[in-house]
Amino acid sequence: MAQLSDAAGFKSVVYFMERAMNDPNSPIFEIDWERTTHVNYAFGKPAPDGSVGLYDPYAAVEITYPQFGVNNV
């Protein structure tokens, strides 16, 4: 992937919403990861103290996909 991103500053950016994990029309495993250099992951949940949390922790960081070799990334 480094070679792709180095090619004249080329960037292939995908936008993926946290809630899309629960949407069958937005399967994350259909993203072309071989051509993707950046992921914009949205949305963060702002807290009064200025920190940012997650709206759906299960979808964001707890779900695992052992069939794809992805566990607690």
PDB file of N, CA, C and O in Angstrom:
ATOM      1  N   MET A   1       0.817  -1.187   0.000  1.00  0.00           N
ATOM      2  CA  MET A   1       0.000   0.000   0.000  1.00  0.00           C
ATOM      3  C   MET A   1       0.864   1.255   0.000  1.00  0.00           C
ATOM      4  O   MET A   1       0.415   2.286  -0.501  1.00  0.00           O
ATOM      5  N   ALA A   2       2.056   1.219   0.526  1.00  0.00           N
ATOM      6  CA  ALA A   2       2.914   2.398   0.554  1.00  0.00           C
ATOM      7  C   ALA A   2       3.220   2.890  -0.849  1.00  0.00           C
ATOM      8  O   ALA A   2       3.281   4.097  -1.083  1.00  0.00           O
ATOM      9  N   GLN A   3       3.410   1.976  -1.778  1.00  0.00           N
ATOM     10  CA  GLN A   3       3.712   2.379  -3.144  1.00  0.00           C
ATOM     11  C   GLN A   3       2.551   3.149  -3.747  1.00  0.00           C
ATOM     12  O   GLN A   3       2.763   4.142  -4.443  1.00  0.00           O
ATOM     13  N   LEU A   4       1.331   2.706  -3.490  1.00  0.00           N
ATOM     14  CA  LEU A   4       0.166   3.388  -4.012  1.00  0.00           C
ATOM     15  C   LEU A   4       0.066   4.801  -3.460  1.00  0.00           C
ATOM     16  O   LEU A   4      -0.184   5.736  -4.220  1.00  0.00           O
ATOM     17  N   SER A   5       0.255   4.981  -2.158  1.00  0.00           N
ATOM     18  CA  SER A   5       0.118   6.302  -1.560  1.00  0.00           C
ATOM     19  C   SER A   5       1.273   7.224  -1.933  1.00  0.00           C
ATOM     20  O   SER A   5       1.129   8.445  -1.867  1.00  0.00           O
ATOM     21  N   ASP A   6       2.416   6.665  -2.323  1.00  0.00           N
ATOM     22  CA  ASP A   6       3.550   7.491  -2.715  1.00  0.00           C
ATOM     23  C   ASP A   6       3.449   7.987  -4.152  1.00  0.00           C
ATOM     24  O   ASP A   6       4.182   8.900  -4.533  1.00  0.00           O
ATOM     25  N   ALA A   7       2.582   7.426  -4.939  1.00  0.00           N
ATOM     26  CA  ALA A   7       2.477   7.776  -6.355  1.00  0.00           C
ATOM     27  C   ALA A   7       1.916   9.182  -6.507  1.00  0.00           C
ATOM     28  O   ALA A   7       0.701   9.376  -6.532  1.00  0.00           O
ATOM     29  N   ALA A   8       2.802  10.151  -6.608  1.00  0.00           N
ATOM     30  CA  ALA A   8       2.443  11.556  -6.835  1.00  0.00           C
ATOM     31  C   ALA A   8       1.409  12.066  -5.828  1.00  0.00           C
ATOM     32  O   ALA A   8       0.516  12.831  -6.191  1.00  0.00           O
ATOM     33  N   GLY A   9       1.524  11.651  -4.584  1.00  0.00           N
ATOM     34  CA  GLY A   9       0.613  12.124  -3.552  1.00  0.00           C
ATOM     35  C   GLY A   9      -0.787  11.554  -3.653  1.00  0.00           C
ATOM     36  O   GLY A   9      -1.715  12.094  -3.051  1.00  0.00           O
ATOM     37  N   PHE A  10      -0.959  10.480  -4.395  1.00  0.00           N
ATOM     38  CA  PHE A  10      -2.270   9.859  -4.577  1.00  0.00           C
ATOM     39  C   PHE A  10      -2.841   9.404  -3.240  1.00  0.00           C
ATOM     40  O   PHE A  10      -2.145   8.810  -2.417  1.00  0.00           O
ATOM     41  N   LYS A  11      -4.131   9.698  -3.044  1.00  0.00           N
ATOM     42  CA  LYS A  11      -4.835   9.234  -1.853  1.00  0.00           C
ATOM     43  C   LYS A  11      -6.175   8.657  -2.286  1.00  0.00           C
ATOM     44  O   LYS A  11      -6.884   9.241  -3.105  1.00  0.00           O
ATOM     45  N   SER A  12      -6.502   7.527  -1.734  1.00  0.00           N
ATOM     46  CA  SER A  12      -7.814   6.924  -1.952  1.00  0.00           C
ATOM     47  C   SER A  12      -8.485   6.856  -0.589  1.00  0.00           C
ATOM     48  O   SER A  12      -8.151   6.007   0.237  1.00  0.00           O
ATOM     49  N   VAL A  13      -9.434   7.757  -0.360  1.00  0.00           N
ATOM     50  CA  VAL A  13     -10.041   7.923   0.959  1.00  0.00           C
ATOM     51  C   VAL A  13     -11.454   7.344   0.957  1.00  0.00           C
ATOM     52  O   VAL A  13     -12.248   7.631   0.061  1.00  0.00           O
ATOM     53  N   VAL A  14     -11.761   6.532   1.961  1.00  0.00           N
ATOM     54  CA  VAL A  14     -13.123   6.044   2.138  1.00  0.00           C
ATOM     55  C   VAL A  14     -13.690   6.650   3.413  1.00  0.00           C
ATOM     56  O   VAL A  14     -12.960   6.935   4.362  1.00  0.00           O
ATOM     57  N   TYR A  15     -14.983   6.839   3.418  1.00  0.00           N
ATOM     58  CA  TYR A  15     -15.708   7.386   4.559  1.00  0.00           C
ATOM     59  C   TYR A  15     -16.583   6.272   5.102  1.00  0.00           C
ATOM     60  O   TYR A  15     -17.405   5.718   4.372  1.00  0.00           O
ATOM     61  N   PHE A  16     -16.420   5.942   6.355  1.00  0.00           N
ATOM     62  CA  PHE A  16     -17.194   4.850   6.940  1.00  0.00           C
ATOM     63  C   PHE A  16     -17.804   5.294   8.253  1.00  0.00           C
ATOM     64  O   PHE A  16     -17.090   5.662   9.186  1.00  0.00           O
ATOM     65  N   MET A  17     -19.135   5.259   8.325  1.00  0.00           N
ATOM     66  CA  MET A  17     -19.831   5.677   9.538  1.00  0.00           C
ATOM     67  C   MET A  17     -19.919   4.522  10.531  1.00  0.00           C
ATOM     68  O   MET A  17     -20.110   3.369  10.142  1.00  0.00           O
ATOM     69  N   GLU A  18     -19.781   4.840  11.798  1.00  0.00           N
ATOM     70  CA  GLU A  18     -19.875   3.824  12.848  1.00  0.00           C
ATOM     71  C   GLU A  18     -21.167   3.027  12.737  1.00  0.00           C
ATOM     72  O   GLU A  18     -21.153   1.801  12.846  1.00  0.00           O
ATOM     73  N   ARG A  19     -22.265   3.706  12.524  1.00  0.00           N
ATOM     74  CA  ARG A  19     -23.550   3.003  12.469  1.00  0.00           C
ATOM     75  C   ARG A  19     -23.682   2.108  11.240  1.00  0.00           C
ATOM     76  O   ARG A  19     -24.583   1.271  11.182  1.00  0.00           O
ATOM     77  N   ALA A  20     -22.803   2.270  10.263  1.00  0.00           N
ATOM     78  CA  ALA A  20     -22.848   1.429   9.063  1.00  0.00           C
ATOM     79  C   ALA A  20     -22.541  -0.030   9.385  1.00  0.00           C
ATOM     80  O   ALA A  20     -22.876  -0.913   8.596  1.00  0.00           O
ATOM     81  N   MET A  21     -21.912  -0.301  10.523  1.00  0.00           N
ATOM     82  CA  MET A  21     -21.633  -1.686  10.908  1.00  0.00           C
ATOM     83  C   MET A  21     -22.921  -2.488  11.054  1.00  0.00           C
ATOM     84  O   MET A  21     -22.914  -3.709  10.896  1.00  0.00           O
ATOM     85  N   ASN A  22     -24.023  -1.810  11.355  1.00  0.00           N
ATOM     86  CA  ASN A  22     -25.313  -2.479  11.527  1.00  0.00           C
ATOM     87  C   ASN A  22     -26.196  -2.374  10.289  1.00  0.00           C
ATOM     88  O   ASN A  22     -27.358  -2.778  10.322  1.00  0.00           O
ATOM     89  N   ASP A  23     -25.658  -1.838   9.202  1.00  0.00           N
ATOM     90  CA  ASP A  23     -26.416  -1.643   7.966  1.00  0.00           C
ATOM     91  C   ASP A  23     -25.960  -2.654   6.921  1.00  0.00           C
ATOM     92  O   ASP A  23     -24.817  -2.591   6.469  1.00  0.00           O
ATOM     93  N   PRO A  24     -26.826  -3.583   6.527  1.00  0.00           N
ATOM     94  CA  PRO A  24     -26.417  -4.595   5.553  1.00  0.00           C
ATOM     95  C   PRO A  24     -26.064  -4.016   4.188  1.00  0.00           C
ATOM     96  O   PRO A  24     -25.454  -4.701   3.368  1.00  0.00           O
ATOM     97  N   ASN A  25     -26.442  -2.757   3.933  1.00  0.00           N
ATOM     98  CA  ASN A  25     -26.105  -2.114   2.662  1.00  0.00           C
ATOM     99  C   ASN A  25     -24.732  -1.455   2.688  1.00  0.00           C
ATOM    100  O   ASN A  25     -24.314  -0.885   1.681  1.00  0.00           O
ATOM    101  N   SER A  26     -24.026  -1.516   3.802  1.00  0.00           N
ATOM    102  CA  SER A  26     -22.705  -0.902   3.938  1.00  0.00           C
ATOM    103  C   SER A  26     -21.694  -1.901   4.485  1.00  0.00           C
ATOM    104  O   SER A  26     -21.112  -1.658   5.542  1.00  0.00           O
ATOM    105  N   PRO A  27     -21.470  -3.007   3.802  1.00  0.00           N
ATOM    106  CA  PRO A  27     -20.531  -4.010   4.328  1.00  0.00           C
ATOM    107  C   PRO A  27     -19.075  -3.557   4.224  1.00  0.00           C
ATOM    108  O   PRO A  27     -18.572  -3.290   3.132  1.00  0.00           O
ATOM    109  N   ILE A  28     -18.416  -3.476   5.361  1.00  0.00           N
ATOM    110  CA  ILE A  28     -17.041  -2.982   5.403  1.00  0.00           C
ATOM    111  C   ILE A  28     -16.087  -3.874   4.619  1.00  0.00           C
ATOM    112  O   ILE A  28     -15.056  -3.406   4.136  1.00  0.00           O
ATOM    113  N   PHE A  29     -16.420  -5.144   4.492  1.00  0.00           N
ATOM    114  CA  PHE A  29     -15.508  -6.043   3.798  1.00  0.00           C
ATOM    115  C   PHE A  29     -15.619  -5.960   2.283  1.00  0.00           C
ATOM    116  O   PHE A  29     -14.923  -6.686   1.572  1.00  0.00           O
ATOM    117  N   GLU A  30     -16.489  -5.080   1.777  1.00  0.00           N
ATOM    118  CA  GLU A  30     -16.541  -4.845   0.338  1.00  0.00           C
ATOM    119  C   GLU A  30     -15.686  -3.641  -0.068  1.00  0.00           C
ATOM    120  O   GLU A  30     -15.583  -3.330  -1.255  1.00  0.00           O
ATOM    121  N   ILE A  31     -15.080  -2.969   0.897  1.00  0.00           N
ATOM    122  CA  ILE A  31     -14.169  -1.864   0.580  1.00  0.00           C
ATOM    123  C   ILE A  31     -12.919  -2.445  -0.054  1.00  0.00           C
ATOM    124  O   ILE A  31     -12.403  -3.463   0.408  1.00  0.00           O
ATOM    125  N   ASP A  32     -12.435  -1.818  -1.093  1.00  0.00           N
ATOM    126  CA  ASP A  32     -11.220  -2.276  -1.776  1.00  0.00           C
ATOM    127  C   ASP A  32     -10.002  -1.805  -0.977  1.00  0.00           C
ATOM    128  O   ASP A  32      -9.457  -0.734  -1.244  1.00  0.00           O
ATOM    129  N   TRP A  33      -9.577  -2.611   0.005  1.00  0.00           N
ATOM    130  CA  TRP A  33      -8.477  -2.233   0.896  1.00  0.00           C
ATOM    131  C   TRP A  33      -7.139  -2.174   0.178  1.00  0.00           C
ATOM    132  O   TRP A  33      -6.222  -1.514   0.667  1.00  0.00           O
ATOM    133  N   GLU A  34      -6.991  -2.825  -0.943  1.00  0.00           N
ATOM    134  CA  GLU A  34      -5.738  -2.765  -1.701  1.00  0.00           C
ATOM    135  C   GLU A  34      -5.514  -1.379  -2.289  1.00  0.00           C
ATOM    136  O   GLU A  34      -4.373  -0.984  -2.531  1.00  0.00           O
ATOM    137  N   ARG A  35      -6.586  -0.643  -2.518  1.00  0.00           N
ATOM    138  CA  ARG A  35      -6.480   0.691  -3.113  1.00  0.00           C
ATOM    139  C   ARG A  35      -6.737   1.811  -2.105  1.00  0.00           C
ATOM    140  O   ARG A  35      -6.611   2.988  -2.445  1.00  0.00           O
ATOM    141  N   THR A  36      -7.090   1.463  -0.888  1.00  0.00           N
ATOM    142  CA  THR A  36      -7.440   2.453   0.124  1.00  0.00           C
ATOM    143  C   THR A  36      -6.205   2.885   0.907  1.00  0.00           C
ATOM    144  O   THR A  36      -5.469   2.052   1.435  1.00  0.00           O
ATOM    145  N   THR A  37      -5.988   4.200   0.975  1.00  0.00           N
ATOM    146  CA  THR A  37      -4.852   4.724   1.733  1.00  0.00           C
ATOM    147  C   THR A  37      -5.284   5.375   3.047  1.00  0.00           C
ATOM    148  O   THR A  37      -4.481   5.482   3.974  1.00  0.00           O
ATOM    149  N   HIS A  38      -6.546   5.812   3.141  1.00  0.00           N
ATOM    150  CA  HIS A  38      -7.038   6.498   4.337  1.00  0.00           C
ATOM    151  C   HIS A  38      -8.493   6.105   4.593  1.00  0.00           C
ATOM    152  O   HIS A  38      -9.255   5.855   3.660  1.00  0.00           O
ATOM    153  N   VAL A  39      -8.866   6.055   5.881  1.00  0.00           N
ATOM    154  CA  VAL A  39     -10.258   5.824   6.259  1.00  0.00           C
ATOM    155  C   VAL A  39     -10.687   6.959   7.175  1.00  0.00           C
ATOM    156  O   VAL A  39     -10.056   7.206   8.203  1.00  0.00           O
ATOM    157  N   ASN A  40     -11.760   7.650   6.804  1.00  0.00           N
ATOM    158  CA  ASN A  40     -12.386   8.629   7.684  1.00  0.00           C
ATOM    159  C   ASN A  40     -13.516   7.899   8.391  1.00  0.00           C
ATOM    160  O   ASN A  40     -14.516   7.538   7.769  1.00  0.00           O
ATOM    161  N   TYR A  41     -13.356   7.683   9.686  1.00  0.00           N
ATOM    162  CA  TYR A  41     -14.325   6.923  10.468  1.00  0.00           C
ATOM    163  C   TYR A  41     -15.144   7.904  11.288  1.00  0.00           C
ATOM    164  O   TYR A  41     -14.590   8.688  12.059  1.00  0.00           O
ATOM    165  N   ALA A  42     -16.464   7.865  11.125  1.00  0.00           N
ATOM    166  CA  ALA A  42     -17.306   8.838  11.795  1.00  0.00           C
ATOM    167  C   ALA A  42     -18.442   8.109  12.494  1.00  0.00           C
ATOM    168  O   ALA A  42     -18.801   7.029  12.026  1.00  0.00           O
ATOM    169  N   PHE A  43     -18.974   8.550  13.455  1.00  0.00           N
ATOM    170  CA  PHE A  43     -18.916   9.837  14.109  1.00  0.00           C
ATOM    171  C   PHE A  43     -18.455   9.647  15.542  1.00  0.00           C
ATOM    172  O   PHE A  43     -18.764   8.635  16.172  1.00  0.00           O
ATOM    173  N   GLY A  44     -17.723  10.611  16.049  1.00  0.00           N
ATOM    174  CA  GLY A  44     -17.337  10.593  17.451  1.00  0.00           C
ATOM    175  C   GLY A  44     -18.416  11.251  18.293  1.00  0.00           C
ATOM    176  O   GLY A  44     -19.177  12.083  17.799  1.00  0.00           O
ATOM    177  N   LYS A  45     -18.480  10.884  19.548  1.00  0.00           N
ATOM    178  CA  LYS A  45     -19.471  11.438  20.476  1.00  0.00           C
ATOM    179  C   LYS A  45     -18.759  12.385  21.430  1.00  0.00           C
ATOM    180  O   LYS A  45     -18.101  11.936  22.369  1.00  0.00           O
ATOM    181  N   PRO A  46     -18.882  13.700  21.203  1.00  0.00           N
ATOM    182  CA  PRO A  46     -18.190  14.657  22.066  1.00  0.00           C
ATOM    183  C   PRO A  46     -18.762  14.651  23.487  1.00  0.00           C
ATOM    184  O   PRO A  46     -19.974  14.570  23.684  1.00  0.00           O
ATOM    185  N   ALA A  47     -17.877  14.736  24.452  1.00  0.00           N
ATOM    186  CA  ALA A  47     -18.267  14.788  25.865  1.00  0.00           C
ATOM    187  C   ALA A  47     -18.030  16.200  26.399  1.00  0.00           C
ATOM    188  O   ALA A  47     -17.230  16.944  25.830  1.00  0.00           O
ATOM    189  N   PRO A  48     -18.703  16.577  27.468  1.00  0.00           N
ATOM    190  CA  PRO A  48     -18.538  17.918  28.033  1.00  0.00           C
ATOM    191  C   PRO A  48     -17.094  18.260  28.409  1.00  0.00           C
ATOM    192  O   PRO A  48     -16.718  19.432  28.396  1.00  0.00           O
ATOM    193  N   ASP A  49     -16.283  17.255  28.744  1.00  0.00           N
ATOM    194  CA  ASP A  49     -14.901  17.529  29.140  1.00  0.00           C
ATOM    195  C   ASP A  49     -13.954  17.681  27.945  1.00  0.00           C
ATOM    196  O   ASP A  49     -12.748  17.853  28.124  1.00  0.00           O
ATOM    197  N   GLY A  50     -14.504  17.615  26.724  1.00  0.00           N
ATOM    198  CA  GLY A  50     -13.672  17.783  25.530  1.00  0.00           C
ATOM    199  C   GLY A  50     -13.167  16.481  24.940  1.00  0.00           C
ATOM    200  O   GLY A  50     -12.580  16.479  23.858  1.00  0.00           O
ATOM    201  N   SER A  51     -13.384  15.381  25.628  1.00  0.00           N
ATOM    202  CA  SER A  51     -12.961  14.090  25.077  1.00  0.00           C
ATOM    203  C   SER A  51     -13.989  13.611  24.052  1.00  0.00           C
ATOM    204  O   SER A  51     -15.075  14.177  23.930  1.00  0.00           O
ATOM    205  N   VAL A  52     -13.631  12.574  23.331  1.00  0.00           N
ATOM    206  CA  VAL A  52     -14.528  12.019  22.325  1.00  0.00           C
ATOM    207  C   VAL A  52     -14.743  10.544  22.623  1.00  0.00           C
ATOM    208  O   VAL A  52     -13.788   9.796  22.832  1.00  0.00           O
ATOM    209  N   GLY A  53     -15.987  10.140  22.642  1.00  0.00           N
ATOM    210  CA  GLY A  53     -16.330   8.744  22.903  1.00  0.00           C
ATOM    211  C   GLY A  53     -16.973   8.111  21.684  1.00  0.00           C
ATOM    212  O   GLY A  53     -16.912   8.652  20.580  1.00  0.00           O
ATOM    213  N   LEU A  54     -17.584   6.970  21.895  1.00  0.00           N
ATOM    214  CA  LEU A  54     -18.219   6.212  20.827  1.00  0.00           C
ATOM    215  C   LEU A  54     -19.718   6.125  21.080  1.00  0.00           C
ATOM    216  O   LEU A  54     -20.149   5.952  22.220  1.00  0.00           O
ATOM    217  N   TYR A  55     -20.503   6.243  20.033  1.00  0.00           N
ATOM    218  CA  TYR A  55     -21.940   6.052  20.164  1.00  0.00           C
ATOM    219  C   TYR A  55     -22.271   4.573  20.320  1.00  0.00           C
ATOM    220  O   TYR A  55     -23.140   4.207  21.111  1.00  0.00           O
ATOM    221  N   ASP A  56     -21.591   3.743  19.581  1.00  0.00           N
ATOM    222  CA  ASP A  56     -21.867   2.306  19.593  1.00  0.00           C
ATOM    223  C   ASP A  56     -20.557   1.543  19.767  1.00  0.00           C
ATOM    224  O   ASP A  56     -19.960   1.122  18.776  1.00  0.00           O
ATOM    225  N   PRO A  57     -20.097   1.354  21.009  1.00  0.00           N
ATOM    226  CA  PRO A  57     -18.814   0.685  21.241  1.00  0.00           C
ATOM    227  C   PRO A  57     -18.728  -0.706  20.604  1.00  0.00           C
ATOM    228  O   PRO A  57     -17.661  -1.113  20.143  1.00  0.00           O
ATOM    229  N   TYR A  58     -19.840  -1.428  20.578  1.00  0.00           N
ATOM    230  CA  TYR A  58     -19.804  -2.760  19.972  1.00  0.00           C
ATOM    231  C   TYR A  58     -19.440  -2.665  18.492  1.00  0.00           C
ATOM    232  O   TYR A  58     -18.552  -3.377  18.023  1.00  0.00           O
ATOM    233  N   ALA A  59     -20.115  -1.797  17.765  1.00  0.00           N
ATOM    234  CA  ALA A  59     -19.839  -1.655  16.335  1.00  0.00           C
ATOM    235  C   ALA A  59     -18.456  -1.072  16.083  1.00  0.00           C
ATOM    236  O   ALA A  59     -17.800  -1.418  15.100  1.00  0.00           O
ATOM    237  N   ALA A  60     -18.014  -0.189  16.970  1.00  0.00           N
ATOM    238  CA  ALA A  60     -16.754   0.514  16.741  1.00  0.00           C
ATOM    239  C   ALA A  60     -15.521  -0.315  17.079  1.00  0.00           C
ATOM    240  O   ALA A  60     -14.565  -0.343  16.304  1.00  0.00           O
ATOM    241  N   VAL A  61     -15.529  -0.989  18.226  1.00  0.00           N
ATOM    242  CA  VAL A  61     -14.290  -1.640  18.665  1.00  0.00           C
ATOM    243  C   VAL A  61     -14.452  -3.033  19.271  1.00  0.00           C
ATOM    244  O   VAL A  61     -13.457  -3.728  19.477  1.00  0.00           O
ATOM    245  N   GLU A  62     -15.676  -3.452  19.558  1.00  0.00           N
ATOM    246  CA  GLU A  62     -15.847  -4.736  20.233  1.00  0.00           C
ATOM    247  C   GLU A  62     -16.148  -5.901  19.293  1.00  0.00           C
ATOM    248  O   GLU A  62     -15.796  -7.041  19.598  1.00  0.00           O
ATOM    249  N   ILE A  63     -16.789  -5.639  18.168  1.00  0.00           N
ATOM    250  CA  ILE A  63     -17.147  -6.705  17.238  1.00  0.00           C
ATOM    251  C   ILE A  63     -15.884  -7.318  16.631  1.00  0.00           C
ATOM    252  O   ILE A  63     -14.923  -6.608  16.331  1.00  0.00           O
ATOM    253  N   THR A  64     -15.894  -8.614  16.458  1.00  0.00           N
ATOM    254  CA  THR A  64     -14.742  -9.290  15.853  1.00  0.00           C
ATOM    255  C   THR A  64     -15.199 -10.081  14.628  1.00  0.00           C
ATOM    256  O   THR A  64     -16.364 -10.461  14.506  1.00  0.00           O
ATOM    257  N   TYR A  65     -14.263 -10.312  13.742  1.00  0.00           N
ATOM    258  CA  TYR A  65     -14.531 -11.067  12.520  1.00  0.00           C
ATOM    259  C   TYR A  65     -13.465 -12.137  12.362  1.00  0.00           C
ATOM    260  O   TYR A  65     -12.594 -12.009  11.502  1.00  0.00           O
ATOM    261  N   PRO A  66     -13.509 -13.192  13.172  1.00  0.00           N
ATOM    262  CA  PRO A  66     -12.463 -14.218  13.096  1.00  0.00           C
ATOM    263  C   PRO A  66     -12.382 -14.883  11.727  1.00  0.00           C
ATOM    264  O   PRO A  66     -11.311 -15.344  11.331  1.00  0.00           O
ATOM    265  N   GLN A  67     -13.495 -14.940  10.996  1.00  0.00           N
ATOM    266  CA  GLN A  67     -13.466 -15.561   9.677  1.00  0.00           C
ATOM    267  C   GLN A  67     -12.612 -14.767   8.696  1.00  0.00           C
ATOM    268  O   GLN A  67     -12.192 -15.300   7.669  1.00  0.00           O
ATOM    269  N   PHE A  68     -12.351 -13.491   9.004  1.00  0.00           N
ATOM    270  CA  PHE A  68     -11.503 -12.656   8.159  1.00  0.00           C
ATOM    271  C   PHE A  68     -10.144 -12.399   8.802  1.00  0.00           C
ATOM    272  O   PHE A  68      -9.333 -11.651   8.255  1.00  0.00           O
ATOM    273  N   GLY A  69      -9.890 -13.007   9.950  1.00  0.00           N
ATOM    274  CA  GLY A  69      -8.624 -12.795  10.637  1.00  0.00           C
ATOM    275  C   GLY A  69      -8.562 -11.458  11.345  1.00  0.00           C
ATOM    276  O   GLY A  69      -7.473 -10.950  11.611  1.00  0.00           O
ATOM    277  N   VAL A  70      -9.720 -10.874  11.658  1.00  0.00           N
ATOM    278  CA  VAL A  70      -9.773  -9.566  12.307  1.00  0.00           C
ATOM    279  C   VAL A  70     -10.376  -9.745  13.693  1.00  0.00           C
ATOM    280  O   VAL A  70     -11.566 -10.035  13.821  1.00  0.00           O
ATOM    281  N   ASN A  71      -9.568  -9.574  14.722  1.00  0.00           N
ATOM    282  CA  ASN A  71     -10.021  -9.716  16.102  1.00  0.00           C
ATOM    283  C   ASN A  71      -9.505  -8.565  16.945  1.00  0.00           C
ATOM    284  O   ASN A  71      -8.296  -8.377  17.080  1.00  0.00           O
ATOM    285  N   ASN A  72     -10.425  -7.794  17.514  1.00  0.00           N
ATOM    286  CA  ASN A  72     -10.067  -6.717  18.449  1.00  0.00           C
ATOM    287  C   ASN A  72      -8.962  -5.823  17.918  1.00  0.00           C
ATOM    288  O   ASN A  72      -7.922  -5.655  18.555  1.00  0.00           O
ATOM    289  N   VAL A  73      -9.193  -5.259  16.762  1.00  0.00           N
ATOM    290  CA  VAL A  73      -8.194  -4.376  16.154  1.00  0.00           C
ATOM    291  C   VAL A  73      -8.387  -2.984  16.684  1.00  0.00           C
ATOM    292  O   VAL A  73      -7.653  -2.071  16.305  1.00  0.00           O
TER     293      VAL A  73
END
